[in-house]
Amino acid sequence: MELWVFTSTLVMVYLLPGPDMILVLQTGVANGRLPALATAAGLAMARGAHVLLAATGLATLFAASPWTLDVIRLVGACYLILLGIQILLSGPGLAVVDSPLPPTSPMELRAACKRGLLTNLLNPKSLLFCSVLLPQFVDVERSDILLQFLFLGLLVVSVGVLFDTLYAMAASLLREWLTSHPMMQRLQRGVFAALLIGFGGQLMAA
């Protein structure tokens, strides 16, 4: 299949609202650009792990053992719900915008990266996406199948980083606007929390 079809598919997928997008936006609005970019880095690492699992055939092995995917799905759902509850209970310290933005510590960046990593890594839909989509664009008649997988996987990660960076920048700009709108600060916290809890509930019921 054509490479542009693969890339277009990725673009459409990354434009659809999901837990990854919501997490980057919420982090950017609540904590600023750097933590949002750290979250994006964690998401990129998780996507890279899913690509490697798909390339080595482990994703297919997981798919053949429904209980393993069920465990990942339930843990991932609980994690998303926990994140949503934390946002609701955090108060001004996490999701309400302060001005000026305090300096971001390395520990905060690591925590943001970890949230991104776990959010995507514990989502079996991301794993199945790679295991189903990538083989459709691999030419099995060629000898460099693994290299094809890795190239397509690089596109998966790169396009994801591009969109996550755009979302982080947009959230940073939104944060500046929210500084002068306290009511909207509380509203965005509730919306982001509800979305994450909703995604967790949807994943649990899948």
Secondary structure by P-SEA (a helix, b strand, c coil): ccaaaaaaaaaaaaacccaaaaaaaaaaaccccaaaaaaaaaaaaaaaaaaaaaaaaaaaaaaacaaaaaaaaaaaaaaaaaaaaaaaaccccccccccccccccaaaaaaaaaaaaaaccccaaaaaaaaccccccccccccaaaaaaaaaaaaaaaaaaaaaaaaaaaaaaaaaaacccaaaaaaaaaaaaaaaaaaaaaaaac
